[in-house]
Amino acid sequence: MAFLPPSTKTILGFFILILFGFTGIFSKLKEPSYEKYLCQKYPRDYGPCSRNYDPICGKDDVTYINLCFFCWTFWNEYQGRVHFRKFGRCSQRETLF
């Protein structure tokens, strides 16, 4: 590498960073979330949710009454910051909605 001019070394360094360093970061940004997969049935503009009790536990430790309410919160309330933990009740908090 000693025989290469400084500008070529700089370009080569950026290329190596992009190739090995940033690919993981950018792939995470494009990666669809599990919540988006779960909420395909209930898009952002979905009508009123039913009150059928089929609990969903979010990572915010809130038990949502069903997937529809979880998805409404995911799309609208927290703009994608609510994440799925498990099907069933959370153990510590009250049921939301």
N, C-alpha and C positions, 0 to 999 in steps of 0.2 A: 504494500500500500504506500510505501514511501515514494514511489515513482509517480503517483497520481497527484494532479494539482488540487489545491484546497477546495475549489468549487465542486469538483467531481467527488471528493470525499464527503462533502456536505450532502450532496444529492444521494449518494450511495447510503449514507447514514440514515437519511429520511426514508429511503426506500426500505431499508432493513427494519426501521421502527414501524412503518406501516404494515409491512408484511408479517412481522412477528409480534409486535407489541399492541397495536390497536385493533387487530382483527377481532379479538375476543370482546372488546368493549363495544364495537359497532354491531357485532352479531347479537349481543344482548339487547341492544336498543330495538332491533328489528324483530326479535323473537316474540311471537304471540304469547300472551299470558294464558294460564289455565282458566282464569276467570273469564276471559273473552270467549274461550271455548265453551265454558259452562253457560254463559249468558247469551249464546247465539239465539236461543229460543225466546229470550226476553230482551229485545233491542231497546235502545234508549227511549224510543217513543212508544213503547208498549203501553197498552191501556191499563185499566185498574187490575191489580193483582187479586187473586182469590185469597180467602182466609183459611184455606186448608192447611192444617198443621203438619209440616214435614220439615223439621228444623235443620238449619245450616249454621255451623259455627264459623265465624270469621276470625281472622288473626287478631282482630281488635277485641276479642273475648266477648263479642256480642252474639247472642243467638237470634238469628233471623227466622221469622215464622215459616218461610219457605224460600225456594230458590228465586222466585219472582221478586220478593222483597230484597233479598241479597243483591240481585242484579240491579234493581232500581237504585239501591244505595251505591253500588259499584259504578254505575254509569253517571248518576246525577249528583248525589250528595257529596261524595269524596273524590269524584273525577278520577277513578281508577286507583285510589290509594287503599281501598278495602280489599283484603285478600282472603281467599278460601283457606280454612284450616281443616275442616272435616264435615262429613254429613252427620247430623245429630246435634244434640244440645251442647253448648259450652257448659262447663261445670260451675262457674263462679258468678256470672252476671245474669241480669234479667233478660227476658225475651224482648226484642225490639219489634215494634209494630204489632 
